[in-house]
Amino acid sequence: MRLEGKVCVVTGASGGIGAATVELFRREGAKVVGADLLDGAPGDLALTVDVTDEQQVSKMYARTLKEFGRIDVLFNNAGISPNEDASVLETSLEVYQHVQDVNLKSVFLCCKHGIPHLLANNPAGGSVINTASFVAVMGAATSQISYTASKGGVLALTRELGVEFARSGVRVNALCPGPIDTPLLRELFAKDPERAARRLVHVPMGRFGRPEEIAAAALFLAGDESSFVTATTFLVDGGISGAYTTPL
């Protein structure tokens, strides 16, 4: 019951990491609002939200406040990684901008409209968790140029907010998963198993992560056990970002 009495808003709640996090947060005592572009997201309250639309984001938090009276945790997790996002030489401007909107603009909007609710708590405070990625701290020859750039933006935005609100009781951290066995990853590799194998060889643990493992990291950042943690790049990547060579 590490989140007992807390109200959490999870975007991208229908995806692998989002759904696992909603389940874990609820098991730990939280009331969870699951927001997704798809209808029927998991949670105590399901909201259909386009997180690139400022008005819809603002209404998402207003509805949460109306239903539960407060907001304590923002897990800004919505994101996309389309196959059309590849090398800078191949990726169209339209694809590039769409990825930026979903992966970075949405985080900006969720922080802009969500953090005031955390500051309004008595006492002020709460936790903001922005989903970035290990690719934001590394380079890759198998490029997803807009995805990588968007996640780098999430890291910079998170550091800035973490410092800005450090004395207000609001903590802001970037959760950086490694390659995780989710529908998004399976779709990315379905047509090209060699593409998956090329990535897997670089993971020291020799496997992709599980959504439940990222949910557990989100739980740590959401709860009081991480009360002295803010403005961090929290890597949960099986060691990939620290590796030069990997075990045979």
PyMOL commands that set and color helices and strands:
alter all, ss='L'
color gray80, all
select helices_A, chain A and resi 16-27+54-68+93-119+134-137+145-164+166-168+183-189+193-200+211-222+224-226+240-242
alter helices_A, ss='H'
color red, helices_A
select strands_A, chain A and resi 7-11+31-36+45-48+73-76+126-131+170-177+233-236
alter strands_A, ss='S'
color yellow, strands_A
deselect
rebuild
show_as cartoon
